[in-house]
Amino acid sequence: MLGWALTFLIVALIAAVLGFGGIAGVSIEIAKIIFFVAVVLFLISAIVGIFRGRSPTVP
């Protein structure tokens, strides 16, 4: 998911350099949304992992 956010950020930077302001703005907004969704999913996953109390695996 962070890869998608990085992709939209790169698209926005290229569009900004080429002068496509509308495309750059939309791409930045999409990148922000995807980034924050990824952060929220990571935090939820971390909290669930802590509460589950997974035991370490021994090889």
MOSUL-V983979 format. One record per backbone hydrogen bond with DSSP energy under -1.0 kcal/mol. NH is the residue of the N-H (numbers start at 1). CO is the residue of the C=O. If there is no record, write none. Layout:
BEGIN
nh=NH co=CO
nh=NH co=CO
END
This chain:
BEGIN
nh=5 co=1
nh=6 co=2
nh=7 co=3
nh=8 co=4
nh=9 co=5
nh=10 co=6
nh=11 co=7
nh=12 co=8
nh=13 co=9
nh=14 co=10
nh=15 co=11
nh=16 co=12
nh=17 co=13
nh=18 co=14
nh=20 co=15
nh=21 co=19
nh=24 co=20
nh=25 co=21
nh=26 co=22
nh=27 co=23
nh=28 co=24
nh=29 co=25
nh=30 co=26
nh=31 co=27
nh=32 co=28
nh=33 co=29
nh=34 co=30
nh=35 co=31
nh=36 co=32
nh=37 co=33
nh=38 co=34
nh=39 co=35
nh=40 co=36
nh=41 co=37
nh=42 co=38
nh=43 co=39
nh=44 co=40
nh=45 co=41
nh=46 co=42
nh=47 co=43
nh=48 co=44
nh=49 co=45
nh=50 co=46
nh=51 co=47
nh=52 co=48
nh=53 co=49
END
